[in-house]
Amino acid sequence: MTTLDFSIRKKEHHPISMVTCYDSTFARLVNESDVDCILIGDSLAMVIHGENTTIPATIDMMEMHTKAVRKGAPDKFIVADMPFLATRKGLSYAVECAGRLLCAGANAVKIERISTQKETISYLVESGIPVMAHLGLTPQFYNTLGGHKRQGKTDTEAERIKKEAQLAVECGCFSVLLECIPPEIAADITNSIDAATIGIGCGDGTDGQVLVLHDMLGLTECAPKFVTKYMEGAALVKDALNQYAAKVAAH
């Protein structure tokens, strides 16, 4: 895929599949699958590094994991998250961070919130750096939101998210990720903007879906309620480990 394929798939009503990935081993498996594209989310701070939020993810961490994923998935379209505050320290720093992620193997970067970052996002796009916007539940705003809570439940919140989606298109974003907002709001946004929408936890009215790989494989202890588990990975891994331990003990 390329950024152009996102709008094509939207027009053709051909849903886009995306999963998170953080290492070369899983990336190789995704590369050999029918999944369309990969998100190297700053969720790696939680999933891989054991943090409670995405906030501790750094540009060094994002760059390292992006390199690893690209080595395992040479054929997939890859979006990498801009970490906490990376777009809030001026244009120069934002371009430097985004440039590092693209040089590490990403095809595009993802940025949370739009309304106060129009100049930065427009500048990145004009600099040849494709941007995916992230609206709704934005985990980097964990402390402001009071936790990982569903957004867009009031008319005021819903209207704000809709306006931000329109602004994302004006800034040149090729896609908009919508997280944990009411399905009807996600569908309204999808039908009102030209950019393709990727949803997580907001129904099937978007142009595509993304899931955290470890959640869908049943490897995490507390996956969100909206996640469909396609296997009980944790049980399978523990069973394999116990079989190994028993075999060693038997000798």
KOLLOLUM-619989 format. One line per field, with one value per residue (C-alpha): residue in three letters; x, y, z; residue number from 1. Coordinates in nm, 2 decimals, always signed. Example, Ala and Ser with C-alpha at 12.3 -4.5 7.8 and 13.67 -1.06 7.14 Angstrom:
BEGIN
residu	[Ala,Ser];
u	[+1.23,+1.37];
v	[-0.45,-0.11];
w	[+0.78,+0.71];
num	[1,2];
//
This chain:
BEGIN
residu	[Met,Thr,Thr,Leu,Asp,Phe,Ser,Ile,Arg,Lys,Lys,Glu,His,His,Pro,Ile,Ser,Met,Val,Thr,Cys,Tyr,Asp,Ser,Thr,Phe,Ala,Arg,Leu,Val,Asn,Glu,Ser,Asp,Val,Asp,Cys,Ile,Leu,Ile,Gly,Asp,Ser,Leu,Ala,Met,Val,Ile,His,Gly,Glu,Asn,Thr,Thr,Ile,Pro,Ala,Thr,Ile,Asp,Met,Met,Glu,Met,His,Thr,Lys,Ala,Val,Arg,Lys,Gly,Ala,Pro,Asp,Lys,Phe,Ile,Val,Ala,Asp,Met,Pro,Phe,Leu,Ala,Thr,Arg,Lys,Gly,Leu,Ser,Tyr,Ala,Val,Glu,Cys,Ala,Gly,Arg,Leu,Leu,Cys,Ala,Gly,Ala,Asn,Ala,Val,Lys,Ile,Glu,Arg,Ile,Ser,Thr,Gln,Lys,Glu,Thr,Ile,Ser,Tyr,Leu,Val,Glu,Ser,Gly,Ile,Pro,Val,Met,Ala,His,Leu,Gly,Leu,Thr,Pro,Gln,Phe,Tyr,Asn,Thr,Leu,Gly,Gly,His,Lys,Arg,Gln,Gly,Lys,Thr,Asp,Thr,Glu,Ala,Glu,Arg,Ile,Lys,Lys,Glu,Ala,Gln,Leu,Ala,Val,Glu,Cys,Gly,Cys,Phe,Ser,Val,Leu,Leu,Glu,Cys,Ile,Pro,Pro,Glu,Ile,Ala,Ala,Asp,Ile,Thr,Asn,Ser,Ile,Asp,Ala,Ala,Thr,Ile,Gly,Ile,Gly,Cys,Gly,Asp,Gly,Thr,Asp,Gly,Gln,Val,Leu,Val,Leu,His,Asp,Met,Leu,Gly,Leu,Thr,Glu,Cys,Ala,Pro,Lys,Phe,Val,Thr,Lys,Tyr,Met,Glu,Gly,Ala,Ala,Leu,Val,Lys,Asp,Ala,Leu,Asn,Gln,Tyr,Ala,Ala,Lys,Val,Ala,Ala,His];
u	[+0.00,+0.09,-0.09,-0.28,-0.43,-0.60,-0.83,-0.87,-0.98,-1.22,-1.38,-1.41,-1.55,-1.27,-1.19,-0.83,-0.69,-0.41,-0.24,+0.02,+0.36,+0.68,+0.94,+1.09,+0.96,+0.59,+0.66,+0.77,+0.45,+0.24,+0.44,+0.33,-0.03,-0.32,-0.32,-0.28,-0.06,+0.12,+0.11,+0.41,+0.22,+0.36,+0.15,+0.48,+0.56,+0.28,+0.28,+0.66,+0.81,+0.55,+0.46,+0.11,+0.06,+0.21,+0.36,+0.71,+0.76,+1.06,+1.17,+1.47,+1.23,+1.01,+1.30,+1.45,+1.12,+1.05,+1.38,+1.31,+0.96,+1.08,+1.34,+1.07,+0.81,+0.98,+0.66,+0.40,+0.29,+0.41,+0.29,+0.49,+0.37,+0.52,+0.58,+0.46,+0.55,+0.74,+0.52,+0.50,+0.87,+0.87,+0.87,+1.24,+1.21,+0.89,+1.06,+1.37,+1.16,+0.94,+1.24,+1.41,+1.10,+1.08,+1.46,+1.41,+1.16,+0.82,+0.61,+0.41,+0.37,+0.07,+0.00,-0.26,-0.49,-0.50,-0.66,-0.36,-0.11,-0.23,+0.09,+0.31,+0.11,+0.08,+0.46,+0.53,+0.31,+0.46,+0.80,+0.71,+0.61,+0.27,+0.06,-0.22,-0.43,-0.54,-0.87,-1.11,-0.94,-0.59,-0.37,-0.10,-0.36,-0.42,-0.37,-0.59,-0.87,-0.85,-0.76,-0.83,-1.20,-1.44,-1.48,-1.74,-2.03,-2.16,-2.27,-1.99,-1.73,-1.87,-1.88,-1.51,-1.40,-1.59,-1.43,-1.09,-1.14,-1.23,-0.92,-0.71,-0.81,-0.74,-0.39,-0.33,-0.36,-0.41,-0.60,-0.77,-0.76,-1.07,-1.04,-1.32,-1.59,-1.96,-2.02,-2.26,-2.01,-1.74,-1.97,-2.07,-1.70,-1.63,-1.91,-1.81,-1.44,-1.23,-0.95,-0.98,-1.08,-0.93,-1.13,-1.06,-1.34,-1.59,-1.79,-1.76,-1.87,-1.51,-1.30,-1.08,-0.99,-0.68,-0.61,-0.32,-0.17,-0.11,-0.47,-0.62,-0.38,-0.49,-0.15,-0.24,-0.39,-0.66,-0.76,-1.03,-1.39,-1.43,-1.14,-1.21,-0.96,-0.87,-0.68,-0.59,-0.23,-0.13,-0.27,-0.10,+0.24,+0.21,+0.11,+0.42,+0.64,+0.50,+0.55,+0.91,+0.96,+0.81,+1.03,+1.34,+1.23,+1.17,+1.54];
v	[+0.00,+0.37,+0.67,+0.70,+0.36,+0.47,+0.71,+0.45,+0.19,+0.43,+0.51,+0.14,+0.05,-0.19,-0.20,-0.15,-0.39,-0.27,-0.42,-0.28,-0.45,-0.37,-0.63,-0.81,-1.16,-1.06,-0.82,-1.12,-1.30,-0.99,-0.95,-1.30,-1.24,-1.06,-0.77,-0.45,-0.23,-0.20,+0.06,+0.10,+0.25,+0.43,+0.16,-0.03,+0.16,-0.04,-0.37,-0.42,-0.20,-0.25,+0.11,+0.22,+0.47,+0.56,+0.87,+0.72,+0.63,+0.83,+0.90,+0.67,+0.39,+0.46,+0.47,+0.15,-0.05,+0.10,-0.03,-0.37,-0.39,-0.27,-0.55,-0.81,-0.65,-0.51,-0.53,-0.36,+0.00,+0.12,+0.41,+0.51,+0.71,+1.05,+1.02,+1.24,+1.61,+1.54,+1.79,+2.04,+2.15,+2.36,+2.28,+2.19,+1.92,+1.78,+1.75,+1.59,+1.33,+1.25,+1.24,+0.99,+0.76,+0.77,+0.70,+0.41,+0.26,+0.42,+0.53,+0.78,+0.92,+0.94,+1.25,+1.28,+1.58,+1.84,+2.17,+2.33,+2.17,+2.28,+2.47,+2.18,+1.91,+2.12,+2.18,+1.81,+1.72,+1.99,+1.85,+1.51,+1.34,+1.18,+1.22,+1.01,+1.20,+1.04,+1.17,+1.06,+0.88,+1.01,+0.82,+1.08,+1.30,+1.04,+1.29,+1.55,+1.30,+1.14,+0.80,+0.59,+0.69,+0.68,+1.02,+1.20,+1.11,+1.46,+1.68,+1.92,+1.65,+1.50,+1.83,+1.90,+1.56,+1.62,+1.96,+1.82,+1.55,+1.82,+2.02,+1.71,+1.69,+2.06,+2.00,+1.73,+1.42,+1.11,+0.92,+0.97,+0.71,+0.73,+0.57,+0.49,+0.72,+0.64,+0.43,+0.69,+0.97,+0.76,+0.68,+1.05,+1.15,+0.87,+0.99,+1.35,+1.36,+1.25,+1.09,+0.73,+0.66,+0.37,+0.28,+0.11,+0.06,+0.27,+0.03,-0.09,+0.23,+0.34,+0.27,+0.03,-0.12,-0.14,-0.37,-0.41,-0.74,-0.87,-0.80,-0.99,-1.28,-1.31,-1.23,-0.94,-0.97,-0.70,-0.63,-0.36,-0.50,-0.42,-0.64,-0.97,-1.24,-1.46,-1.70,-1.76,-1.69,-1.66,-2.01,-2.16,-2.01,-2.11,-2.46,-2.49,-2.36,-2.61,-2.89,-2.79,-2.76,-3.10,-3.26,-3.11,-3.22,-3.58,-3.62];
w	[+0.00,-0.03,+0.11,-0.21,-0.16,+0.15,-0.04,-0.32,-0.08,+0.08,-0.25,-0.34,+0.00,+0.05,+0.43,+0.54,+0.81,+1.04,+1.35,+1.59,+1.58,+1.77,+1.68,+1.38,+1.48,+1.48,+1.19,+0.97,+1.05,+0.97,+0.65,+0.54,+0.63,+0.45,+0.69,+0.49,+0.72,+1.05,+1.32,+1.55,+1.83,+2.13,+2.31,+2.30,+2.62,+2.78,+2.59,+2.56,+2.83,+3.10,+3.16,+3.27,+2.99,+2.65,+2.79,+2.86,+2.50,+2.36,+2.01,+2.06,+2.15,+1.86,+1.62,+1.75,+1.72,+1.38,+1.25,+1.39,+1.24,+0.90,+0.89,+0.96,+0.73,+0.42,+0.22,+0.45,+0.48,+0.82,+1.03,+1.34,+1.63,+1.71,+2.09,+2.37,+2.32,+1.99,+1.81,+2.09,+2.10,+1.78,+1.40,+1.40,+1.66,+1.51,+1.17,+1.32,+1.50,+1.21,+0.98,+1.21,+1.20,+0.82,+0.79,+1.03,+0.79,+0.85,+0.55,+0.77,+1.12,+1.35,+1.56,+1.84,+1.83,+1.55,+1.67,+1.82,+1.58,+1.24,+1.15,+1.25,+1.07,+0.75,+0.76,+0.80,+0.51,+0.29,+0.39,+0.24,+0.56,+0.54,+0.86,+1.00,+1.26,+1.58,+1.73,+2.01,+2.29,+2.26,+2.51,+2.53,+2.70,+2.97,+3.25,+3.09,+3.01,+3.36,+3.22,+2.91,+2.88,+2.60,+2.42,+2.22,+2.46,+2.48,+2.19,+2.27,+2.26,+1.94,+1.76,+1.86,+1.72,+1.40,+1.36,+1.42,+1.16,+0.90,+1.01,+0.97,+0.60,+0.56,+0.70,+0.44,+0.66,+0.44,+0.71,+1.04,+1.33,+1.55,+1.89,+2.14,+2.02,+1.97,+1.64,+1.50,+1.54,+1.38,+1.09,+1.05,+1.03,+0.79,+0.56,+0.58,+0.50,+0.20,+0.41,+0.50,+0.87,+1.07,+1.38,+1.71,+1.96,+1.76,+1.56,+1.20,+1.02,+0.95,+0.64,+0.83,+1.17,+1.38,+1.68,+1.92,+1.80,+2.16,+2.25,+1.95,+2.01,+2.37,+2.51,+2.73,+3.07,+3.04,+2.69,+2.62,+2.61,+2.24,+2.14,+1.96,+2.06,+1.77,+1.99,+2.35,+2.31,+2.68,+2.76,+2.46,+2.55,+2.91,+2.81,+2.58,+2.86,+3.11,+2.86,+2.82,+3.20,+3.25,+2.99,+3.14,+3.49,+3.37,+3.28];
num	[1,2,3,4,5,6,7,8,9,10,11,12,13,14,15,16,17,18,19,20,21,22,23,24,25,26,27,28,29,30,31,32,33,34,35,36,37,38,39,40,41,42,43,44,45,46,47,48,49,50,51,52,53,54,55,56,57,58,59,60,61,62,63,64,65,66,67,68,69,70,71,72,73,74,75,76,77,78,79,80,81,82,83,84,85,86,87,88,89,90,91,92,93,94,95,96,97,98,99,100,101,102,103,104,105,106,107,108,109,110,111,112,113,114,115,116,117,118,119,120,121,122,123,124,125,126,127,128,129,130,131,132,133,134,135,136,137,138,139,140,141,142,143,144,145,146,147,148,149,150,151,152,153,154,155,156,157,158,159,160,161,162,163,164,165,166,167,168,169,170,171,172,173,174,175,176,177,178,179,180,181,182,183,184,185,186,187,188,189,190,191,192,193,194,195,196,197,198,199,200,201,202,203,204,205,206,207,208,209,210,211,212,213,214,215,216,217,218,219,220,221,222,223,224,225,226,227,228,229,230,231,232,233,234,235,236,237,238,239,240,241,242,243,244,245,246,247,248,249,250,251];
//
